[in-house]
C-alpha cells in the first residue's frame, strides 16, 4: 500500500475560479485557498464591490482579510473576448463559485449549462439570498435583508425595544461556510463519478437552523412569536444566563448544570440560596430569572471582569469577559494557535489577519500570504493555466477584455 503524505495540503491540485463578491463567495474561496487549492479570484476591470468601499483609494480591510492566498485576474465579462476567456479557464478548473443574483451569468451567456458543457467535470457552486428557484428567487438579498426575512431580527434585541439586527454579517458567512461544504461534498462525489454538478446554497436556508432555540420557544408557546429577551435565555429555561456589569466592563455568565449554580453561590458567599425554593432547580431559576440576575449583578459590580472570570474559571463556572475588538485581535490564545497572524500587507500596512479555522493534523500549515492587487496575476494565470504567450495577452489588454495590474 502506498504511503500517504499527510504533510501535503488536502486540496492541493484543485483549481478554483472564485467569482465571489463582498463576503459570502469570497469566504468560501478563502477556505478553499487555505486548504491548498489554487484559487483564482476573478474580478471586473474596475474591481469588485468591497475592494475600495471608502471611495478614497486603497483596499478595505475586509477585502484584504477574505482574499489571502489567492491569485487575481481581471476580466471584463461583458466583452465577447472576456466571456470566451472565462469558458477557456473553466475548461481547466475543478470549481467555479459565484454569489451573483440568480441568472446573472446565464444572462451573459456563460452560465452553468454553458460552462459544464465545456467541462463536464466542473463543479458550479452558487450562493444566493433565496436560491435559484421559488417565488422569492429574484428578491434582492443582502445580509441585512436576510436577517429581517429569516426572523433573526424578530428575536434579537431587548423585549421593550424594536427588532434589531445581529452585529455581525452572520447570513453572509453562514452562506459562505455552507457553500464551502457543498463544494467539498461535490468534489467527493466527482471522485467517484467523474462528473461535476451544480451546488446551490440559499443564505435564507443556511441560517435557518441557527434559530433552533428560538423555534423551540415558539413551539413551546403554541406557535406564538417568542418575546425578545436581549441577553436572557430565549426559552427562559436557564438562569443566570446573561451579561452582567462589572466595575470595569461586563462579563457573561451562564449556569446550565446544578454544579455551576452551587459553585457560583459558594464563590459569591451566598450558600444560603442553595436551599431557597425560588432557586431549587434550573427550571425554577428560569422562572425567577430577573431576581437571579439582580443577585448576581450585586456581586459582579464589585469586581473587575478579569477577577470574576479567573475566579469562576477556577471553579468551572462558564463565564467570559465581554471583550472589545482591540482586545480580541490581540488574543494570546488565537495568536499562539496560529489563527491570527501579524502581517505587513502591501496596501493595508501592518495588520492582524486570520488564518483558516479548519485544521488538518499532520499538514504543514500554509503560510498566510497577502490578498492580491487587482489583476496582479492576470498574465501569470493565463500563462500558467492556458499557456498564453505574452503577445496574446497584450492583445486582450488592448481589446479591454482583461486588466493587468500596474507595476
MIRORO-737789 format. One record per residue (C-alpha): residue number from 1; residue in three letters; x, y, z. Coordinates in steps of 0.05 Angstrom, whole numbers, plus 5000, padded with zeros to 4 digits. Example, Ala and Ser with C-alpha at 12.3 -4.5 7.8 and 13.67 -1.06 7.14 Angstrom:
- 1,ala,5246,4910,5156
- 2,ser,5273,4979,5143
***
This chain:
- 1,unk,5000,5000,5000
- 2,unk,5028,5068,4980
- 3,unk,5047,5116,5036
- 4,unk,5003,5177,5041
- 5,unk,5038,5244,5051
- 6,unk,4997,5277,5106
- 7,unk,5042,5339,5102
- 8,unk,5011,5358,5035
- 9,unk,4952,5405,5035
- 10,unk,4885,5369,5029
- 11,unk,4861,5410,4968
- 12,unk,4928,5411,4933
- 13,unk,4918,5407,4857
- 14,unk,4846,5433,4859
- 15,unk,4836,5492,4812
- 16,unk,4783,5543,4831
- 17,unk,4754,5603,4796
- 18,unk,4728,5650,4850
- 19,unk,4678,5700,4822
- 20,unk,4654,5715,4893
- 21,unk,4640,5786,4915
- 22,unk,4634,5821,4982
- 23,unk,4634,5768,5038
- 24,unk,4594,5706,5020
- 25,unk,4630,5677,4960
- 26,unk,4699,5704,4978
- 27,unk,4698,5669,5046
- 28,unk,4684,5602,5012
- 29,unk,4741,5617,4965
- 30,unk,4786,5635,5024
- 31,unk,4772,5569,5058
- 32,unk,4788,5532,4994
- 33,unk,4853,5571,4985
- 34,unk,4875,5557,5057
- 35,unk,4862,5483,5044
- 36,unk,4914,5486,4989
- 37,unk,4872,5498,4927
- 38,unk,4897,5543,4871
- 39,unk,4843,5597,4877
- 40,unk,4840,5649,4823
- 41,unk,4798,5710,4842
- 42,unk,4763,5735,4780
- 43,unk,4746,5809,4785
- 44,unk,4717,5860,4737
- 45,unk,4765,5911,4707
- 46,unk,4745,5963,4760
- 47,unk,4750,5913,4817
- 48,unk,4696,5881,4860
- 49,unk,4649,5918,4906
- 50,unk,4690,5918,4970
- 51,unk,4758,5929,4940
- 52,unk,4751,6003,4955
- 53,unk,4689,6016,4996
- 54,unk,4712,6083,5021
- 55,unk,4720,6113,4952
- 56,unk,4786,6144,4975
- 57,unk,4833,6094,4943
- 58,unk,4866,6033,4974
- 59,unk,4831,5969,4993
- 60,unk,4784,5956,5050
- 61,unk,4806,5912,5108
- 62,unk,4751,5863,5091
- 63,unk,4780,5855,5021
- 64,unk,4848,5840,5050
- 65,unk,4821,5793,5102
- 66,unk,4778,5749,5056
- 67,unk,4825,5742,4997
- 68,unk,4891,5719,5027
- 69,unk,4927,5663,4990
- 70,unk,4890,5676,4924
- 71,unk,4915,5699,4856
- 72,unk,4878,5754,4820
- 73,unk,4857,5761,4747
- 74,unk,4816,5819,4720
- 75,unk,4766,5804,4663
- 76,unk,4710,5844,4631
- 77,unk,4657,5790,4625
- 78,unk,4613,5836,4584
- 79,unk,4661,5832,4525
- 80,unk,4660,5775,4475
- 81,unk,4733,5761,4488
- 82,unk,4724,5763,4564
- 83,unk,4667,5712,4560
- 84,unk,4707,5666,4516
- 85,unk,4766,5672,4564
- 86,unk,4723,5651,4623
- 87,unk,4700,5589,4585
- 88,unk,4772,5572,4570
- 89,unk,4791,5579,4643
- 90,unk,4730,5538,4664
- 91,unk,4755,5481,4620
- 92,unk,4817,5477,4664
- 93,unk,4780,5488,4731
- 94,unk,4752,5439,4781
- 95,unk,4706,5490,4814
- 96,unk,4674,5556,4795
- 97,unk,4639,5593,4852
- 98,unk,4597,5656,4849
- 99,unk,4547,5693,4891
- 100,unk,4514,5737,4839
- 101,unk,4440,5747,4834
- 102,unk,4405,5686,4804
- 103,unk,4415,5680,4730
- 104,unk,4468,5735,4725
- 105,unk,4518,5693,4687
- 106,unk,4463,5660,4646
- 107,unk,4443,5728,4621
- 108,unk,4515,5738,4598
- 109,unk,4513,5671,4562
- 110,unk,4564,5639,4608
- 111,unk,4521,5604,4660
- 112,unk,4527,5535,4689
- 113,unk,4499,5498,4628
- 114,unk,4549,5531,4581
- 115,unk,4609,5521,4627
- 116,unk,4592,5449,4645
- 117,unk,4581,5433,4571
- 118,unk,4652,5457,4560
- 119,unk,4677,5419,4622
- 120,unk,4631,5363,4648
- 121,unk,4677,5354,4709
- 122,unk,4666,5426,4731
- 123,unk,4630,5438,4798
- 124,unk,4590,5502,4791
- 125,unk,4575,5530,4860
- 126,unk,4524,5585,4870
- 127,unk,4504,5622,4934
- 128,unk,4445,5669,4931
- 129,unk,4398,5700,4982
- 130,unk,4337,5658,4967
- 131,unk,4360,5604,4920
- 132,unk,4356,5591,4845
- 133,unk,4282,5573,4847
- 134,unk,4218,5592,4884
- 135,unk,4174,5654,4887
- 136,unk,4226,5696,4925
- 137,unk,4283,5677,4878
- 138,unk,4294,5747,4849
- 139,unk,4286,5787,4914
- 140,unk,4348,5829,4925
- 141,unk,4388,5799,4982
- 142,unk,4440,5827,5028
- 143,unk,4458,5804,5098
- 144,unk,4412,5857,5129
- 145,unk,4351,5837,5088
- 146,unk,4362,5763,5100
- 147,unk,4367,5776,5175
- 148,unk,4299,5811,5170
- 149,unk,4267,5758,5127
- 150,unk,4295,5698,5165
- 151,unk,4265,5722,5231
- 152,unk,4332,5737,5263
- 153,unk,4314,5810,5277
- 154,unk,4248,5790,5307
- 155,unk,4282,5753,5364
- 156,unk,4342,5798,5373
- 157,unk,4344,5858,5420
- 158,unk,4313,5877,5487
- 159,unk,4240,5860,5500
- 160,unk,4219,5932,5506
- 161,unk,4254,5955,5442
- 162,unk,4248,5946,5367
- 163,unk,4275,5886,5328
- 164,unk,4350,5890,5319
- 165,unk,4399,5861,5270
- 166,unk,4457,5819,5295
- 167,unk,4520,5860,5298
- 168,unk,4557,5813,5251
- 169,unk,4544,5793,5179
- 170,unk,4523,5723,5200
- 171,unk,4479,5708,5139
- 172,unk,4536,5723,5091
- 173,unk,4584,5679,5129
- 174,unk,4535,5622,5142
- 175,unk,4524,5623,5067
- 176,unk,4599,5622,5053
- 177,unk,4612,5564,5101
- 178,unk,4554,5523,5071
- 179,unk,4579,5538,5001
- 180,unk,4648,5511,5020
- 181,unk,4616,5448,5049
- 182,unk,4574,5438,4987
- 183,unk,4635,5445,4942
- 184,unk,4674,5393,4983
- 185,unk,4615,5345,4981
- 186,unk,4611,5352,4905
- 187,unk,4686,5342,4899
- 188,unk,4679,5277,4937
- 189,unk,4623,5255,4892
- 190,unk,4662,5273,4829
- 191,unk,4719,5229,4853
- 192,unk,4670,5171,4848
- 193,unk,4632,5190,4785
- 194,unk,4679,5235,4746
- 195,unk,4622,5284,4734
- 196,unk,4611,5353,4765
- 197,unk,4545,5384,4785
- 198,unk,4513,5449,4805
- 199,unk,4517,5462,4880
- 200,unk,4467,5513,4906
- 201,unk,4463,5550,4973
- 202,unk,4410,5599,4996
- 203,unk,4430,5645,5052
- 204,unk,4359,5643,5080
- 205,unk,4363,5567,5086
- 206,unk,4434,5566,5111
- 207,unk,4418,5610,5171
- 208,unk,4351,5578,5188
- 209,unk,4379,5521,5233
- 210,unk,4412,5574,5277
- 211,unk,4341,5591,5301
- 212,unk,4335,5524,5337
- 213,unk,4329,5552,5407
- 214,unk,4281,5606,5386
- 215,unk,4238,5558,5347
- 216,unk,4236,5515,5409
- 217,unk,4209,5574,5448
- 218,unk,4157,5587,5393
- 219,unk,4131,5515,5393
- 220,unk,4131,5513,5469
- 221,unk,4085,5574,5467
- 222,unk,4037,5541,5419
- 223,unk,4064,5573,5356
- 224,unk,4066,5644,5383
- 225,unk,4124,5690,5368
- 226,unk,4171,5690,5429
- 227,unk,4185,5756,5463
- 228,unk,4253,5787,5451
- 229,unk,4296,5776,5513
- 230,unk,4360,5812,5498
- 231,unk,4416,5776,5534
- 232,unk,4370,5729,5572
- 233,unk,4358,5657,5552
- 234,unk,4310,5654,5492
- 235,unk,4268,5598,5524
- 236,unk,4275,5625,5595
- 237,unk,4299,5557,5618
- 238,unk,4366,5578,5648
- 239,unk,4389,5628,5699
- 240,unk,4436,5661,5709
- 241,unk,4444,5669,5634
- 242,unk,4466,5737,5611
- 243,unk,4514,5796,5613
- 244,unk,4529,5829,5679
- 245,unk,4562,5895,5694
- 246,unk,4630,5896,5729
- 247,unk,4669,5954,5757
- 248,unk,4708,5958,5692
- 249,unk,4663,5929,5638
- 250,unk,4618,5869,5630
- 251,unk,4621,5794,5638
- 252,unk,4578,5737,5610
- 253,unk,4557,5682,5659
- 254,unk,4515,5620,5647
- 255,unk,4497,5563,5693
- 256,unk,4468,5503,5657
- 257,unk,4482,5450,5709
- 258,unk,4467,5448,5783
- 259,unk,4541,5444,5800
- 260,unk,4552,5510,5763
- 261,unk,4498,5544,5806
- 262,unk,4525,5513,5870
- 263,unk,4596,5534,5856
- 264,unk,4574,5604,5837
- 265,unk,4537,5611,5903
- 266,unk,4599,5587,5941
- 267,unk,4642,5639,5906
- 268,unk,4591,5694,5918
- 269,unk,4585,5675,5992
- 270,unk,4510,5661,5983
- 271,unk,4506,5588,6003
- 272,unk,4440,5607,6037
- 273,unk,4407,5610,5969
- 274,unk,4421,5537,5954
- 275,unk,4361,5516,5995
- 276,unk,4316,5574,5975
- 277,unk,4254,5545,5940
- 278,unk,4257,5602,5888
- 279,unk,4324,5574,5863
- 280,unk,4315,5499,5876
- 281,unk,4328,5477,5805
- 282,unk,4343,5503,5735
- 283,unk,4271,5510,5713
- 284,unk,4252,5548,5777
- 285,unk,4311,5594,5770
- 286,unk,4290,5607,5698
- 287,unk,4221,5628,5723
- 288,unk,4255,5676,5771
- 289,unk,4309,5698,5724
- 290,unk,4303,5773,5739
- 291,unk,4313,5760,5813
- 292,unk,4372,5715,5798
- 293,unk,4402,5769,5753
- 294,unk,4396,5822,5807
- 295,unk,4432,5777,5858
- 296,unk,4488,5761,5810
- 297,unk,4493,5834,5788
- 298,unk,4502,5857,5860
- 299,unk,4564,5813,5864
- 300,unk,4595,5826,5795
- 301,unk,4592,5902,5801
- 302,unk,4642,5900,5859
- 303,unk,4697,5865,5819
- 304,unk,4735,5871,5753
- 305,unk,4717,5827,5695
- 306,unk,4785,5792,5699
- 307,unk,4777,5778,5773
- 308,unk,4708,5748,5760
- 309,unk,4728,5705,5701
- 310,unk,4791,5679,5735
- 311,unk,4753,5661,5798
- 312,unk,4696,5627,5760
- 313,unk,4744,5590,5714
- 314,unk,4779,5560,5774
- 315,unk,4712,5532,5798
- 316,unk,4690,5512,5728
- 317,unk,4632,5561,5722
- 318,unk,4622,5580,5649
- 319,unk,4639,5654,5640
- 320,unk,4677,5702,5596
- 321,unk,4695,5775,5597
- 322,unk,4659,5817,5545
- 323,unk,4718,5840,5504
- 324,unk,4723,5897,5454
- 325,unk,4753,5886,5385
- 326,unk,4822,5915,5402
- 327,unk,4827,5862,5456
- 328,unk,4803,5806,5411
- 329,unk,4854,5818,5356
- 330,unk,4909,5813,5408
- 331,unk,4882,5748,5436
- 332,unk,4942,5707,5461
- 333,unk,4906,5641,5451
- 334,unk,4890,5652,5378
- 335,unk,4959,5680,5363
- 336,unk,4993,5620,5396
- 337,unk,4949,5571,5357
- 338,unk,4966,5606,5292
- 339,unk,4896,5631,5277
- 340,unk,4916,5704,5280
- 341,unk,4978,5730,5244
- 342,unk,5013,5796,5244
- 343,unk,5028,5813,5172
- 344,unk,5056,5872,5134
- 345,unk,5004,5879,5079
- 346,unk,5028,5916,5016
- 347,unk,4966,5960,5016
- 348,unk,4939,5958,5087
- 349,unk,5005,5962,5123
- 350,unk,5015,5925,5189
- 351,unk,4951,5887,5205
- 352,unk,4928,5824,5241
- 353,unk,4895,5775,5193
- 354,unk,4861,5708,5206
- 355,unk,4884,5640,5180
- 356,unk,4832,5587,5166
- 357,unk,4794,5559,5226
- 358,unk,4799,5490,5193
- 359,unk,4858,5448,5216
- 360,unk,4885,5385,5184
- 361,unk,4931,5349,5232
- 362,unk,4998,5329,5202
- 363,unk,4993,5382,5147
- 364,unk,5049,5433,5140
- 365,unk,5003,5492,5152
- 366,unk,5003,5542,5094
- 367,unk,5037,5608,5105
- 368,unk,4988,5666,5102
- 369,unk,5001,5709,5041
- 370,unk,4970,5778,5030
- 371,unk,4909,5788,4986
- 372,unk,4929,5804,4914
- 373,unk,4923,5870,4878
- 374,unk,4870,5879,4824
- 375,unk,4894,5840,4762
- 376,unk,4961,5825,4796
- 377,unk,4965,5755,4768
- 378,unk,4927,5763,4702
- 379,unk,4988,5749,4658
- 380,unk,5014,5695,4705
- 381,unk,4948,5657,4708
- 382,unk,4936,5659,4633
- 383,unk,5007,5633,4621
- 384,unk,5001,5582,4676
- 385,unk,4931,5554,4662
- 386,unk,4924,5567,4587
- 387,unk,4996,5572,4561
- 388,unk,4982,5641,4532
- 389,unk,5042,5676,4501
- 390,unk,5055,5750,4520
- 391,unk,5031,5775,4452
- 392,unk,4964,5742,4461
- 393,unk,4957,5772,4530
- 394,unk,4975,5841,4504
- 395,unk,4922,5835,4450
- 396,unk,4868,5820,4502
- 397,unk,4891,5881,4542
- 398,unk,4884,5925,4481
- 399,unk,4814,5898,4468
- 400,unk,4795,5916,4540
- 401,unk,4777,5843,4556
- 402,unk,4827,5837,4613
- 403,unk,4863,5883,4662
- 404,unk,4936,5880,4682
- 405,unk,4960,5907,4748
- 406,unk,5002,5970,4743
- 407,unk,5074,5960,4765
***
